Amino acid sequence: MDTVSSKNGDIHELKATIDMCAHCYDILINHFQQGNESVQKRNLLEFACSLPPDNKCPLFVTWDIKQDDGIKISTKEDYHLRGCIGTLSPRELTSSIGEYALTSALKDRRFDPISFSEIRLLRVAVSLLVDYEECLHCTDWIVGVHGIIIKYHDGISNRNATYLPEVALEQGWNQDEAIESLIRKSGYYGALSDDLLGRVKTTRYKSSKYRLTYDDYVELVKNDPIESALASEGTKKCKHKDWRSFFQH
């Protein structure tokens, strides 16, 4: 369903697509290689044309990684988080998907930056956040359906944090456990009193999410950029000098 932001700023449902995920791979690979600038501009133009006009939406880009055991896998249990960053403010998708593809890959402070040698092991997900609603209380939401944003004052400072819709379900948390974890994520480590919980303002939302593995990306674009780079003399221009040895083991 193609939808856009209205003039008054309301966010309608916008569907994440395979093209958005493929664009994340394009941007990340181009970061490591000194590619053809005209080709990069053409790819960006094609991506922009695939989006509905005047699109704005909060979003997150997530990178997961699998173990390099030589076996093609696809189940979510085989992948582990490698980076996830986004924004709760509506952003123009044409530029922001690529921006957060790089930010989540290289600047998530919980992890070392993703290296060129890891790209073949990655899976990317684009999550577009939609249908925001204020909750009546901090457990007024459904596990596996809603993501949540909490905001509160702990007596000293304002705090906030969010979990995407899949987090509580994947962790096996109920609503109370998810709220407690989210409060800790926001940086508060004191007692979770009824008074504190009563001050927590909660907003629920849904997301449209699409995932794409590197293998599926290669199948989609009918080309393996890394394999092509290995076969090209131009690989000497790659920013990471040690990446070739990774594939020679």
Salt bridges, closest charged atoms under 4 A:
GLU37 OE2 - LYS41 NZ 3.49
ASP64 OD2 - ARG123 NH2 3.06
GLU99 OE1 - ARG91 NH2 2.65
ASP108 OD2 - ARG110 NH2 2.67
GLU118 OE1 - ARG82 NH2 2.99
GLU133 OE1 - ARG204 NE 2.89
ASP140 OD1 - ARG204 NH1 3.26
ASP154 OD2 - ARG159 NE 2.64
GLU166 OE2 - LYS209 NZ 2.48
GLU170 OE2 - ARG211 NH2 3.41
ASP195 OD2 - ARG199 NH2 2.69
ASP215 OD2 - LYS66 NZ 3.85
ASP224 OD2 - ARG120 NH2 3.41
GLU227 OE1 - ARG120 NH2 2.65
GLU233 OE1 - LYS236 NZ 3.88
